[in-house]
Structure formats: C-alpha cells, structure tokens
Amino acid sequence: MKNFTISLEALFLVLLLIIGFYGAHLMLKEENNSPGLASPRQESPAMVLVPQQQTDGYAEFPN
C-alpha cells in the first residue's frame, strides 16, 4: 500500500474551499435575504437634497 501524503498548499486550498462554501451558505440564508437577492437592503429612505434655485447673477432691486 502506498503512503498518502498531502501538501500544505493542498490543505490550504481545501480550507479555503470550505470557508467559501460556508460564506455562501451564510449569504443565502433565508432570514437575511432582501427581496431581490443581489439588491442591497435599504432600512430607511435616503435623504434627497433639493438643489437651490439658480439665479442669473443679477440681483433684482425694487424700483
């Protein structure tokens, strides 16, 4: 029977694969899903800044 040896690099790659599957499992859990899986979750509406009205640079003085 031949001795089975595995390199440190192979162990590292297997570990990364397991971590990747675990991370994918955490991302796809039902309780954390947003309605569209790829869309970010928005907790509250964003504040929208209304731009100030532009003037042409001339002040209007009453006569």
CYANA upper distance limits for C-alpha pairs under 8 A (distance plus 0.5 A):
  6 ILE  CA     10 ALA  CA      6.95
  6 ILE  CA     11 LEU  CA      7.60
  7 SER  CA     11 LEU  CA      6.99
  8 LEU  CA     12 PHE  CA      6.68
  9 GLU  CA     13 LEU  CA      6.72
 10 ALA  CA     14 VAL  CA      6.71
 11 LEU  CA     15 LEU  CA      6.64
 12 PHE  CA     16 LEU  CA      6.71
 13 LEU  CA     17 LEU  CA      6.66
 14 VAL  CA     18 ILE  CA      6.77
 15 LEU  CA     19 ILE  CA      6.70
 16 LEU  CA     20 GLY  CA      6.53
 17 LEU  CA     21 PHE  CA      6.78
 18 ILE  CA     22 TYR  CA      6.70
 19 ILE  CA     23 GLY  CA      6.62
 20 GLY  CA     24 ALA  CA      6.68
 21 PHE  CA     25 HIS  CA      6.61
 22 TYR  CA     26 LEU  CA      6.77
 23 GLY  CA     27 MET  CA      6.74
 24 ALA  CA     28 LEU  CA      6.70
 25 HIS  CA     29 LYS  CA      6.76
 27 MET  CA     32 ASN  CA      7.85
 27 MET  CA     33 ASN  CA      8.22
 28 LEU  CA     32 ASN  CA      7.93
 28 LEU  CA     33 ASN  CA      7.20
 29 LYS  CA     33 ASN  CA      7.09
 33 ASN  CA     37 LEU  CA      6.68
 34 SER  CA     38 ALA  CA      8.41
 34 SER  CA     39 SER  CA      7.38
 34 SER  CA     40 PRO  CA      7.58
 34 SER  CA     41 ARG  CA      6.30
 35 PRO  CA     39 SER  CA      8.09
